[in-house]
Amino acid sequence: MVPDHLAIIMDGNGRWAKSRRRPRLMGHRAGADALDRVMHYCKDAGIRYLTVYAFSTENWKRSDEEVSGLMKLLSRYIKSKAKRLVEDGVRFRVIGRRADLSEKLQKEIADLEEKTREGDFTLLVALSYGGRDEIVRAAAKLAAAGAKFTEEALSACMDAPDVPDPDLIIRTSGELRTSNFLLWESAYSEYYFTDVLWPDFGKDEFDKAIESYSKRERRMGGRLK
């Protein structure tokens, strides 16, 4: 049994760079390479959706140099990977507060989403994203529409309502917290924590996470018969 939707908190880029006495942005570049690897592991395993936590609403508090470097790295990733994503059948999507991003980056994202919209594997990138913020924005949409507040109605106002909730969430680097990631969608998700830093996350650790998931009994609030 493999998850239909895998989500990952990609943690440890900075520590990876620090341990090698490299700039933090070197760690983020290595993290982007790890994302490429894991995306292909997912496709080979039959996973249909991959959501990654790339930049949180809290990450804007980091130094101007790091934030600027991350935005440039994302822009380069979009430009350099566009053709490959189309060829590999990957649908690229972004969740989060797009208005926080530069107009140039917003356009690059929108263009790539349009180019890849026929892909049968979906990569969702959480940018300027926070789980609490997503719920607040969804509630505001519902209130503005004058609709009745129900669980189903609120779910329909989330950033990607057509995407199934994540079955498994992986967090790297040894941290044991959710960090405001997919708070609404993860109500019944399974979690897998590993000490491996994200840039070092490879096939062996991926297989361990999937194997761990395959052995779990998912009761979804019910009880086993």
ABEGO torsion letter per residue (X at the ends): XBBABBBBBBBGAAAAAAAAGBBAAAAAAAAAAAAAAAAAAAAAAGBABBBBBABBAAAAABBAAAAAAAAAAAAAAAAAAAAAAAAAGBBBBBBEBAAABBAAAAAAAAAAAAAAAABABBBBBBBGBBAAAAAAAAAAAAAAAGBBBBAAAAAAABABAABBBBABBBBBGGBBBAGGBGAAAAAABBBBBBABBAAABBAAAAAAAAAAAAABBBAGGBBBX
